[in-house]
């Protein structure tokens, strides 16, 4: 009996020491690229995050596009993030003309956190971005700076579920016409590294029917500094239908 109690005590002690020596769970990487809905969360102060993706688009009549995306995010403070976005590749102008998931060829901007962890209000973040016309392919394209003004919201529904949604406006790339943006995504945290999401995103122009889309995807975090992601989606009830699939990887320093 004493030997049994001693054995149990040794096992309990060993388990306690092992639990203390386990590395802390990695902090969550807030990655913007895998879905079309902008997150209200910012990268941490002092962190640099590089997000990359390859986006493949198929159109009803035009040749397909293959677009490389690079998003650089720098945490300036607890409330401010600076960012730069590059989108370039095969049939780039078709991608900007016929899809909602396009943003701009080359842009700079910022995210400013307005409300965070309030007792009953959602997290709120303002996002502003401006197109730099240096990647334009004609004099007409160089005339347009295509600003984006967007509010991002996030509700934490439970430890497993969160709802993100956006509302704002954008001047269309290489155009003077403004469109209104409406995005929303529902995320489910399956485990510490794995999350899945479903989303709706759309543009509405004056005198035009809405360009509605649905999509979904998953993200998987590898430790503290790397996340991989996949997504896919399609337009719904649009006269120039298109479908897309994307995959990428994000890195965070430090």
N, C-alpha and C positions, 0 to 999 in steps of 0.2 A: 504493500500500500504506500509506504513512504517513497519507494522507488518510482511508483506511478505518479505521485504528486510532484516529485522532483523533476521527472521527465516533462510533465505538463508545464511546470514553472519555467523550465529551460526553453520550451517551445514558445511560450508566451513572450518571454524576454527576447528571444531571437526575432519573433515577428515584430515586436515593438521597435527594436533597433533597425530592422530592415525598412519599416515604414518611415522612420526618421531620416534614413539615408536615401530615400527615393527622391529623384529630382522633382522640383516643382513643375506643375503643369504649365505648358507654354502659354504665354499671353496671346490672346486672340489677335490675328492680323486682320485689320479692316481693309479689305481689298475692293476697289471700285470696278475693275474691269469685267469680272465674269458676267454681271447682269447689267441691264440698261438703266436700272434705278440707282441713282446716286445715294450713297450712304450718308447719314447724318454724322457718322463718326469721323474723326480726324486721325491721322497718324500721330504717334506720341511726340511730344516736344523733344527735339534733338535727334529724331529718327529720320532716316532717308529710306524711302520705299520705291522700288522700281518694279512696275507691273508691265508684263509683255503678253501679247496674244497674236495668234494668226486667225483671221476671220475669213471664212469662205462664203460667198453669196451667190445664189442662183436666181436668175430673173426669168420672167415669162418669155421675153423676146430678145433681150440683150445678152451678150457674152458674159460669162460669170466673172466675178471679181475675187481676187485674193489680196487681202489687206493686212499689212503688219501694223500692230498697234503698240505704242510705247507710252506709258504714263509715269512721269517722275513726280513724286510727292515728298515734300520737305516739311517737317514739323517745326514751325518757327516758335510757337508758344502753345500753351494748353488750349488756346482759343483760335489760333490762326495756322493755316496750312497753305503753303505755296505749291503750285503744280504746273507742269508743262506736258502737253499731249501732242503726239505725232501719229498721224494715220496716213499711210502711203502704200501703194502697191499697184497691181494689175487692174485696169479699168476703174481707177480711183474716182473719176468724175461721175461715172454711172452709179457707183456706190453712194456718193453724196446726193445725187439727184433722186434716187429711187428708194432709199431706205430710211427708216427712222433711227436705226442703231448707229448711223454715222453721226459724227460730231463736227470735226473740222480737220483740215490737213495738218496744221501746226498752230497750237494755241497755248496761251499762258493764262493763268488765273489763280484764284484763291478760294479757300473754304473758310468761313468764319462761323464758329460755334456761338449761337445766341442763347440757347437753353440746353442744359445738360443735367440729367438725373433729377428732374423736378418731381415732386410728389405726385402730381396728377397731369401735368402738361407733357406732351411728347418732346423728345429731343428735337431741337430745331437748328438748322444750319443754312446759312446763305452761301450760295455758290455763284461766282462770277467768272466768266471766261471770255477771252478775246482772241480772234483769229489773227495770226500774223501772215500777211499776204506774200511773204517771200517764197512760198512754195507754189504760188499761182503759175499757171501755164499760159496765160494770156493777159493782155492789158485790161480786159473787162473783169477778169477774176481779181486782179490786183486792186480794184476799186473798193472791194468789200472787206470789212473787218468782222462781220458776223458775230456780234456779241451774244452771250447767253446769260440770262438772269434767272436763277432757279432757287426755290426753297426746298430743302430736303427735311423730311420728318421721319421719326422712328418711334414706334411703340414697342416696348418689351412686354409681350403678353404673358410670358412665363419663362422659366429658365431654359426651356426648349424652343419656344416660339418667339418670333419677332416680326413686326410688320413695318415695311419701309414704303414711303410714298413721296412723290415729287410733284410740284406744280410751278410753272414759270413760262418764260417766253424765250424765243431764239430767232435771230435773223438768219434765214436760210443761207447756207454756204453759197457764195458767189451770186447773191441775190439781195435785193432790197426788201423782199417780202418777209414779214414776221409770221411765225407760227407759234401756237400755244402747245405746251408740253404737259402731258399727264402720264406719270409712271407709277407703278405699284408692284411690290414683290413681297411674298410671304415666305419666310425662312424657317426651316426646322433643323435643329441641332441634334443629329442622330447620336453623335458621340463627340468626345473632345476634339478629334481632328476632322470629323466629317459633318458637312452641312449640305442640305439640298434646298432648292428654292423653285417657286413658280412665280411668273410675273406677267403683267399686262403693261404695255407701253404704247403711246399714241402721240400723233401730232394733229392739230386742228388748225386749218388756215381759213382766212376770210373767204367766203364763197366757195369753199371746197368741202367735200365729204372728209370725215376723219380717216386718217391712216392708222388703223388699229392692228396690233400685233400681240401674240402670246408667245411665251417661251418658258424655259426652265433650264436647270443645270445643277451642278454640284461643285463643292470646293473641298479640298483635303489639305490640311496643314501638316507639314513635315518639320517638327521641332519649332523653335522660336523664330526662324528666319526665312522659311520657304513655304509657299503655298502653291498648289497646282489647282487648275479649274477647267471645267468643260461646260459649254452651254450650247443651246440650239433654240431656234424659234422660227416663226412664220407669220407673214401678214395674214389678215383675216378680212374677207369681203372687200378687197381692194382691187381696183381695175388694172393695176400693174403689180401682180403678186410677186413676192420673192420669199425665199427661205435662206436661213443661214445656219452655220455651225462654227463654233470657235473653241479654241483651246489655248491655254497659256500657263505662265508661271510667274510668280512674284517673289521678290527678294527684299528683306528688310535689314537695314544696318542702323545702329548696332543691334 
